[in-house]
Amino acid sequence: MQTTAHYPSPQHARAADAILSRYTSDPDIESVLLTNSCARGKASVDSCLDIAILLRPEVLSVRREQLEREWEDAYKSEEVYDALRRVGRFSVVHLDFVDGCFVPAPVDQDHGPDWFEVEIGNLLRYAVPLDERGDYLHELKTHWLPYYDEVLRQERLEGVRRSCLHHLDHIPLYVDRALYFQSFYRLQVSFERFLEALFISRRTYPIAYNKWIREQVEEILGLPDLYRQLPRLFEIANFESHTLSG
């Protein structure tokens, strides 16, 4: 993964510089992190600029409201962010104040993936630090990388596997009742759960479960042969048929 920032437009770069200038003088800020597609060199001019401002939990709990209010005012009023909004269709700033506290939710077999591994990956594995002054980011990486503890991993893997099978088992029942859109929804959720289980099984943090699938399977997991099979799961010639349950 890249270790320096590469922006898709000058407007993205200037907006990031403005954010850096705003927060580097704040002694409570531990790190300013470029995340998501810009951090991975995959962004276009239409992409949003994703920034995470990292503070220790005890600090953010006190300052969150103030920081969010001040950022909202600056984002509405400063021309550098308006210029970014004009350059692309969805080129806005998504700025989040984060405390690095990652807590897994109980695996709910009736729903799709939670974002536990995704959040860790995007903040600690795939982000590009634009400014790092404190020790907190290093502490987080030491704790969570290369992966979290084995007991939790096995627990989550088993829960996710059960959820994937749970959704797959519903597909034939819905097809028999001609509920084809619900069947397709179950296929999509089971596919996301499959990806979740695949990443957990290989002790690798994902980017997302609903986009960047080829990049993740081929480049991050190193499984190009597997990726060639995945799109076929959604190549349905006759939607209102038993193809979905085949």
NUVEXFI-82893 format. One line per 2 residues: number of its first residue (from 1); their letters; for each residue x, y, z of C-alpha. Coordinates in steps of 0.001 Angstrom, whole numbers. Each point is the difference from the previous one (the first is absolute). Layout:
NUM> a> X Y Z ~ ...
This chain:
1> mq> 0 0 0 ~ 1103 3575 -621
3> tt> 1641 1967 2794 ~ -306 3504 -1477
5> ah> -3052 1952 -1089 ~ -909 162 -3696
7> yp> -3044 2161 -643 ~ -2227 -213 -3099
9> sp> -201 3780 -411 ~ 1685 3186 1254
11> qh> -3252 833 1786 ~ 224 -3220 2015
13> ar> 3616 801 908 ~ -776 3578 1046
15> aa> -2937 -1123 2150 ~ 2233 -2565 1726
17> da> 2657 2666 600 ~ -2625 2305 1505
19> il> -1102 -2751 2378 ~ 3606 -653 989
21> sr> 573 3694 687 ~ -3123 72 2111
23> yt> 877 -2934 2263 ~ 3785 -248 229
25> sd> 113 2827 2552 ~ -2455 -1763 2324
27> pd> 1999 -1815 2716 ~ -2830 -2478 591
29> ie> 124 -1360 -3556 ~ 2050 -3192 -177
31> sv> -144 -567 -3766 ~ -1665 1232 -3189
33> ll> -642 -2956 -2298 ~ -930 -154 -3664
35> tn> -2292 -3002 -473 ~ -1934 -2004 -2591
37> sc> 469 431 -3766 ~ 2283 3056 156
39> ar> 2264 -1828 2453 ~ 294 -2951 -2368
41> gk> 585 2056 -3153 ~ -3331 -1174 -1455
43> as> -1966 3260 76 ~ -1362 1988 -2945
45> vd> -952 3675 -180 ~ -3529 -1078 959
47> sc> 1209 -1676 3202 ~ -497 1392 3463
49> ld> 2951 943 2187 ~ -65 -2190 3113
51> ia> 1917 1221 3047 ~ 138 -1443 3513
53> il> 1109 2163 2917 ~ 1313 -2268 2756
55> lr> -211 939 3673 ~ 280 -2066 3142
57> pe> -3392 -1170 1313 ~ 92 2050 3195
59> vl> 736 3140 -2018 ~ -2551 -554 -2745
61> sv> -2769 -679 2502 ~ 498 3529 1323
63> rr> 700 1850 -3236 ~ -2132 -1759 -2641
65> eq> -2898 2458 5 ~ 2287 3020 -234
67> le> 2156 -1514 -2737 ~ -2965 -1069 -2097
69> re> -1673 3406 319 ~ 3160 1884 -984
71> we> 641 -2318 -2945 ~ -3568 372 -1255
73> da> 332 3786 66 ~ 3347 -83 -1819
75> yk> -1220 -2463 -2625 ~ -3004 2173 -819
77> se> 1898 3276 -189 ~ 3498 -594 -1401
79> ev> 494 263 -3752 ~ 2515 -2844 -229
81> yd> -2737 -2518 841 ~ -2473 1636 -2366
83> al> 2589 -359 -2776 ~ 259 -3711 764
85> rr> -3782 -397 -124 ~ -29 1552 -3491
87> vg> 2705 -2180 -1538 ~ -1907 -3302 -40
89> rf> -3448 -1467 430 ~ 622 -1375 3491
91> sv> 3233 1763 927 ~ -817 1001 3553
93> vh> 1966 -304 3214 ~ -923 -2788 2378
95> ld> 1820 861 3215 ~ -406 -2093 3126
97> fv> 1358 424 3508 ~ 971 -3472 1206
99> dg> 1340 -1468 3224 ~ 1375 -3330 -1245
101> cf> -2327 -2053 2191 ~ -1052 -3017 -2059
103> vp> -2712 -2130 1593 ~ -1413 -3056 -1836
105> ap> -3741 -362 28 ~ -1514 -3456 566
107> vd> -378 -1714 -3371 ~ -3689 193 -991
109> qd> -737 -2789 -2462 ~ -3097 1776 -1348
111> hg> 1974 3024 -1161 ~ 3005 788 -2141
113> pd> 3560 679 1101 ~ 848 2446 2730
115> wf> 2898 2391 -605 ~ 2389 -1091 2753
117> ev> 2792 -1300 -2250 ~ -710 2645 -2654
119> ei> 428 2834 2484 ~ 3284 -1375 1298
121> gn> 1329 -562 -3498 ~ -889 3413 -1374
123> ll> 1375 1877 3001 ~ 3097 -2008 866
125> ry> 979 -2147 -2993 ~ -892 2006 -3095
127> av> 8 3634 1172 ~ 2803 2450 -779
129> pl> 1074 2141 2988 ~ 149 3630 -1099
131> de> 1125 1084 3455 ~ 1019 -2144 2948
133> rg> 1262 1653 3150 ~ -1153 -2156 2881
135> dy> 610 -3640 843 ~ -3613 -1103 -132
137> lh> -83 -1119 -3645 ~ 3079 -2128 608
139> el> -1629 -1506 3091 ~ -3100 -906 -1984
141> kt> 1993 -1601 -2792 ~ 2033 -2000 2495
143> hw> -3217 -1319 1547 ~ -2046 -725 -3157
145> lp> 2596 -851 -2657 ~ 618 -2321 -1653
147> yy> -3309 -1303 1399 ~ -2017 -312 3175
149> de> 131 -2908 2449 ~ -722 -3583 -1012
151> vl> -2834 -666 2444 ~ -2042 2896 -1356
153> rq> 909 -924 -3575 ~ -1301 -3546 345
155> er> -3173 1224 1703 ~ -752 2514 -2739
157> le> 894 -2396 -2795 ~ -2445 -2609 1230
159> gv> -2767 2572 449 ~ 521 1461 -3456
161> rr> 92 -3475 -1594 ~ -3356 -870 1609
163> sc> -1497 3269 -1195 ~ 1182 -590 -3572
165> lh> -1632 -3449 -67 ~ -3129 1396 1653
167> hl> -536 2450 -2865 ~ 820 -2583 -2663
169> dh> -2533 -2415 1490 ~ -2753 2602 -421
171> ip> 509 444 -3741 ~ -1802 -3161 -1257
173> ly> -2920 664 2348 ~ -505 3490 -1379
175> vd> 439 -1132 -3607 ~ -2718 -2619 500
177> ra> -2308 2842 1077 ~ 1034 2146 -3002
179> ly> 1633 2542 2337 ~ 2887 570 -2383
181> fq> 1172 3378 1238 ~ 178 -1286 3567
183> sf> 1918 -3029 -1288 ~ 2476 2269 -1748
185> yr> 356 2072 3170 ~ 814 -3163 1948
187> lq> 2585 -914 -2641 ~ 1631 3404 351
189> vs> 114 -206 3803 ~ 1376 -3535 -52
191> fe> 2684 1148 -2449 ~ 1026 2819 2343
193> rf> 61 -2435 2905 ~ 2159 -2338 -2108
195> le> 2481 2815 -585 ~ -46 823 3705
197> al> 782 -3617 880 ~ 2686 -190 -2685
199> fi> 1864 2993 1419 ~ -340 -1216 3592
201> sr> 1209 -3466 -950 ~ 3105 1498 -1637
203> rt> 656 2429 2856 ~ -182 2967 -2373
205> yp> -1930 3240 418 ~ -2441 953 -2788
207> ia> -826 3348 -1584 ~ -3720 -662 -472
209> yn> -2380 -2820 -861 ~ -2107 1827 -2609
211> kw> 2647 1633 -2216 ~ 3637 -319 -1088
213> ir> -551 -3765 -141 ~ 2479 -683 -2787
215> eq> 2722 2107 1617 ~ -463 -1773 3304
217> ve> -188 -3582 -1247 ~ 2728 289 -2618
219> ei> 2417 2499 1531 ~ -480 -199 3770
221> lg> -842 -3693 350 ~ 1997 -1060 -3052
223> lp> -2786 -2241 -1349 ~ -511 898 -3686
225> dl> -1336 -3478 -850 ~ -2701 377 2632
227> yr> -999 3433 -1268 ~ -582 -1331 -3524
229> ql> -2723 -2243 1431 ~ -1795 2602 2115
231> pr> -1743 2145 -2646 ~ -1655 -3130 -1403
233> lf> -2056 -250 3185 ~ -1944 3062 -1122
235> ei> -277 -803 -3710 ~ -3691 -879 -62
237> an> -1522 -406 -3456 ~ -3598 -345 1191
239> fe> -649 1836 3246 ~ -3481 -1412 622
241> sh> 1058 -3613 -20 ~ 1600 -2673 2163
243> tl> 3463 1139 -1136 ~ 528 1824 3302
245> sg> -431 -3205 1973 ~ 2153 -2109 -2322
